[in-house]
Amino acid sequence: MTTIAAPAEAVYVQLAPPKPWYIRLRRVARQKPLGTLGAIVLVVALTAALFGTDLDLFGTTIVPGFSPQPPQETEITARLEGPSWSHPFGTDAIGRDVLSRTIAGARTAMIIGFSATGLALLAGTVIGMVSAYAAGTVDLLLQRVMDAFMSLPPLILLLVLVTVLGPSMMTVIMILIFFVAPSSSRVMRGSTLVIKEQQYVEAARTLGATPQRIMLHHILPQLVAPLLVLASVLIGATIVTEAALSFLGLGANSPENPTWGFMLFEAVARPPLDRFYWMSMAPGIAITLTVLAFNLLGDALRDIFDPRLRGTASN
């Protein structure tokens, strides 16, 4: 006599729901305190850039700024005045409030930093992906062109190009793209060479996916993590480069949009510097804290996204 075993009862495993985003964010903040500090400083800098001075649209002020005074407003009777309640960081040689001009300089720095870095990473990512995936002659030609760009002396060429084209925000952005894109393409090429050998990419290729689809749907999403890390570092570098050009009088400075670098130049041009220290204190602190914040955030993002640098506790 044959006995038939009864079917086993189904076993249901209840998975724990995903934790809310704020709990995960709080855990990352505890594990990366320096990165969290950098993020807080950047939030302050971005707030100053967006809402520090009047936000205009087609000549109409849509959001009034919170800076104490307009950056171009002068008070002849208060010129070279030290820090006080009315001017926390003093005034410059023609009576403009240093704090207001520093807040206004945040907008110029962030526009140039994010625009130049974003466009350079876009160009570098496209060049790096195409170069690595196509390989062969295409890879050889593109990389030799990138090598030629990277071999040019950056500071000298920057000075020459700005002098020829004229100092302006658009000129500085275009020149910074010209120098940042080749180095970013090298990073994206290296990452693409590793990703395109993965099994899921081989499977997509075997199933007949076109190179364009593979690059857009299978390779590009895997490049987001290195792109974020690279962007956090490059934005700080572009802000420092723009400040150096402005210090030499070749940046994007204007009465309505002052730059931190040109404010430092005005402080140095007013001897003795130790007597009028407040003119250099605010822009110097702004440059230092902003660039340091981007670097701290970049280090934290690298540790989070790179499994070789994070422990099991951060997973």
Summary of the structure (lengths in Angstrom):
residues: 315
radius of gyration: 25.7
end to end distance: 55.3
largest distance: 112.7
contacts: 970
relative contact order: 0.13
helix: 66%
strand: 3%
